[in-house]
Amino acid sequence: MLGLYSYEILNHYSRSVLFFMRKYLHRSILCEVAMQIKSVFMFVSMLLLNGCSVKVPHDITPVKHFELSRYLGEWYEVARIDNRFEKGLSKVSANYSLRNDGGVKVVNRGWDSQGKKWKESIGKAYFVESSDIGALKVSFFGPFYGGYNIIKLDDDYQYSLVVGPNKDYLWVLSRTPTMPPELLDEYLSFASANGFDRQRVLIFQ
């Protein structure tokens, strides 16, 4: 889900910079350039940290009386608003389990139809507020976190509506790869009533 494979962009950028330095720059100025690049990288990192928001979208309230123990386990992505880090992926699933530090281990998996292979990303999540409120922050890359806000959840913990820090991120999750059409419509209607664009939602069942 949120943050899946986004670190690949930073890896590609780093390799490109190193290639340029080794091929085109004289050794006498490598150190000076390296220091300048380090300063720029630190500045960009600060911008990224400021941009990685764990806030809840305006007018949206995470579920209360949340029980993490009941939420753990396997979930399947039934629908989503598409995003760059899940582009081209289908059959996406997420597995949540407890970490030793009290957080949640997140294992996301999806089928890359173009590359004809499975992709997997491992991250961690922590509660933003108290553990009985369904607002968490999730990281798949170092100190960078994104919001994971559960805004609709059935009593049996079988279906979940998750949104990110703004209304460009939305996922409908189910304990099974499919969910009854009338229930899916209920969840999407709830999202629409809260300002999410239903026309942007991709359905995977």
Buried (B, 14 or more C-beta within 10 A) or exposed (E): BBBBBBBEEBEEEEEEBEEEBEEEEEEEEEEEBBEEBEEEBEEEBEEBEEEBBBBBBEEBEBBEEBEBEEBBEBBBBBBBBBBEBBEEBEBBBBBBEEEEEEBBBBBBBBBBEEEEEEBEBEBBBBBBEEEEBBBBBBBBBEEBBBBBBBBBBBEEBBBBBBBBBEBBBBBBBBBEEEBEEEBBEBBBEBBEEBEBEBEEBEEBB
